[in-house]
Amino acid sequence: MAQLQEREHDVGHDYAKGSPHIRHSSVRERVISGVHDLVGDVIDRNGACRVLELGAGHGTFTDHLVAAGAEVEVTEMSAPSVEVIRHRFRHNPKVTVVHDRGGEAALGGGPIGAAVCISVLHHIPDYLETVKRLVERIVPGGAFLSVQDPLWYPRRSRISMGLDRNAYLLWRLGQGELRRGLATRLRRLRGVYDETNEADMVEYHVVREGVDEQALYALLAPEFEWVELQRYWSTQSGLLQSVGERLGPPTTFGIVARNRR
């Protein structure tokens, strides 16, 4: 998985290209607002907030965590992305960047005020165990935020799944990558996954049918005073994003948990 992550996110990788939460202002503002609210809430309660940001890419939202008043420990699996984010924040003592090649560094270490996972959990095979161990690091009064993960497929309607997949294929066509999109789709329809192909393994949610938002809620609810699920539509195409926000069924979710017991 580490090798595939690094190959997919090599030097010059454009994180925004296929990321609705970066491309589209409505989804991006949802993330930014959530980050500021979360950090502000922890600071109001505890006086300070040290955030663990898991899988930060090039640090698109790290700026906002710092602006909200947090000190940030960033972990990233891709070495090229680590170099980009280290250079970007080289003069900011509030940001520490860790190359977490094996995915274990984020799960150990000292106490944190909040854990933030932005478009991350669907990349992780055992995301429930990962969240459980992250929560163990969070101090009383602290918080957890995850956003931009696909809803669990078995609970979604055929309409939801069909619109989502067709929107993706239309976006691939616009990118001149319909052939790649169709090949990936055919493998998924057959239930055959190529363990050497980053299109199958990096987007790991296709292997185990999305991310189980209800299981995450059940894991977090006993640990925090307040937990909320937020379901919404997101897709890569700007036009289809605008239409889907008004007419489309939810495809994606975020979850926020506040005031750790």
N, C-alpha and C positions, 0 to 999 in steps of 0.2 A: 504494500500500500504506500509506503514512504517513497519508493522508487517511482511509482506511477504518479503520485502527487507532485513530485519534483519534475517529472517529464511534462506533465500537463501545465504546471505553473513555472515554466522556465524563465530565463531572462527575456524581458520584453512582453511577458504575458499580459494581456488586457483583461483585467478582472471585471471591467464594466461591461464588456461586450455581451456576455450572456447572463448578466446579473440584474434582474428587475429592481432589486433594492438599491442598486447604484445608478442604473440607467434612468429610472422613472421617478420624477420628483415626488409623486404622491406616496410611493412606497418608501423612498429614501427619507422623506419627512416623518413617516411613521417610525422608522428606526431611530432617527435623530431625536425626536420627541421622547421616545421611550428611554433612550440613553440618558438624556438630561433629567427626566423625571426620576429615574432610578437612582442616579448618583446624588441628586439633590435630596431625595428622601433619606438615603443612608447618612449623608452629611448632617442633615437636620437631627437625625436620631443619635448618631454616634460621634459627631464632631469632625470626622474625616472618613475618607473612603479610598481604600486601595482595591483596584479592579484587576482581576485576571481576565484578559481578553484572549479567548481561545481561537487560534487560526485566523489571525488578523489580516492576512494577505499583504497588501501594500499599505495598510494603515488608514484606509478610507474613513473609518469611524473612530480611530484612535484620537484624532484631533478633537472630536466632539466629547469624548470621555475626559480629556484633559481640560477642555473649555468648561465642562460642567463642574470641574474642581477636583477630579480624581488623580491619584497617582496610578500608573498603569503598568502592569506586567504583561507583556505581549508574548504569546507563544505562536510559532509558525513552523510547519513541517518542511516547507520548501526552502532550501538554502538560498536560491536566487531571490526569493521574496524577502527572506531575512536580511539580505544585504541591502535591498531597497529600503526597507523600513528602518534599519539601523542608520543608514545615511540620512534618511529623511528626518529622524529625530535625534541626530548625533549631538545637537546642542541643547537638548531638552532633558534635564535631570529627572523629570517626572516620569519618563518612559524608559522601561527596561525591556530589552528584546532577547528572547530565548529561542535558540534553534532546537525545536522539540522533534527531532527526526523520528523517534520511536513512539511519540504520542503519550509518553509517561511523565514528562517533566511537569506538565500542568497539574497532574494529580497528586503531586507531593509538594512539600514546602510549607511555609508558614501561613498564618491566618490571613484571610482576605475579607474585604467588606462586601464584595460582589463578584459574581462570575458572569461574564457576558459572552454569548455564543451567537454570532451573526452569520447565518447561512453556513453552519458548521456541522450540526448534529447529523444531518443526512449523509455526511461523508464517513461517519464513524460506525463500524460494524456493531459494537455493543454500546450504543449511546446511553442506554439506561444505567449501566454500570458506571460509565464515565460521569454522568450527571450526579449519581449517588456519591461518587468520590469527590467531585467538585463541591457539593453541598457540605461535605464533612470539613472543608477548609473555611467555610463561611462563618463569620463570627455572629453571635446573637445581635439581632437588629439589622443584619445584612440582607442581601437580596440576590436574586438570580434572574437573568433575562436570556431568553433564546428567541430568535426571530428568523423568518424566511426559511422554513422547512416545509416539505410537501406533506399534506394531510395523509393519514394512513389510508391506502388504497381500498381495502375491503369495506370501509365505511362510506366510501364515496359512490355516488350514483353513476350509471353509465353515461349520463349526460355530462356530468362533471369531468369524468376521465376522458371522454371523447373530445369535448371542447378543449381541454388542456393539451391533449396530444396533437390535435389538429392545429392549434395555435402555434405549438412548437415547430411542427413541420412547415407551416407557412413562414415562420421566422427564418428557418433554415433555408428555404427557397430564396428569401430576400437576401440572405448572406451568400448565395451562390453555393450552398453546401447541402442541397437537397439529397444528393446521393449518399452522403455520410449520414444524414438524418434518417433516410429510409433504411439504410443498412442496420443502423442501431435499432430502429423500430422493429424490423423483422426479427432480429435476435431476441428482442424482449418479448415479442409475441410468441416465439417458439420456446421461451423459457431457457434459452441458451446464452450463457454469459462468458465472455472471453476474459480470463484473468490477466491477460497481458495487455488489455485494451483499457486505456484510461477513461474512455467514454462509458464503459460498463462499471468499472470498479471505483473510480473517483466519485462518480455520482452513484454511490452505493445504495441509495434508497430504492433503485430499480430492482435490486436483488431481493430485498426483503419488504417490498411493497410500501414504500413511504416511511413516515415516522409516526409512531403511535402516540398521538397527542393526549389521549385519555390516560395511557399508561404513565406518561410524564406527569400529568396532573395528579394522579394517584400517588406518585413517588414524592412530589413536592408538598402536597397538602398537609401531611402530618408535621412537616418541618418548618412551615412558615405560617404566619397569621393570616396572610391574604395571598391568594393565587388566582390569576385570571387567564383564560384562554382567549386569544383573538384570532378569528378565522377570516381570511380575505382572499380575493382573487389576485394572482400575479402571473405574468407571462413576459417573455422577452420583447415582443413587438410593442412599440409605443402605441400604435393605433388600436391593436387588440387589447392592450392594457386599459386604454380609455374606455372602450366599449364594455370590456369585461367588468370594470368597476361598477358600471351601472346595471348590467344585465346578467353577468356571468355568475355561476355558483362559486363558493369558496374553493380554492385549490391549495392554499398555503396557510400556515399558522405561525403565531408567536405565542409565547407564554411568559408571564412575568410573575415572580413570587417575591413578596416583601416581608420584612420584619421576621428574620429567622428566630425561632424559639430558642 
